[in-house]
């Protein structure tokens, strides 16, 4: 299919490996799907699901971008709905020996990126995104941000709003700039904001 400009958004569960290795399969097989479903149904800006990758959801959107405010509001909603579900699960499994792991280990980080040429290729009943920027979006999950729960906005996505005034202080937190060097890709610049004040 023809490559199109595409917004990529990846909400990713932090602490997933630790949770899975320290929790019995009966509990983890209920907790992780419940959390991922909550994030999927919190989508209000017309994102489509390409893949569910164990601990992450690969959302994408072609066509008109949401406003910057709508984009941040959507990411904030993913996070707050995720934590509502965490609290419900903690209550639901409060008599389970592993219940302490649910709120203390798991969290959510969100990477938002934009690619000028991304192909959405149908494979069976699924849509597979292809292009260098899909790789970059996934690489950005490994970064130098000094905390585990955040929104990361790549320079590519911020450039789409460069003719608008981007508010970098949201009241509950401020965007900070950073860059990370990736093998075979080079330096990628991005901005990030700590999400934890939303639930503290």
Secondary structure, DSSP 4 states (H G I P E B T S, - for coil): ---EEEEEEEEEEETHHHHHHHS-HHHHHHHHHHHHHHHHHT--S--EEEEE-SSEEEEEEESSPPPHHHHHHHHHHHHHHHHHHHHHHHHHTTTSTTTHHHHHH-EEEEEEEEEEEEEEEEETTEEEEESHHHHHHHHTTS---SSSSEEEEEHHHHHTTTTS----B-SS-B-EEEEEEETTTEEEEEEEEE-GGGT-
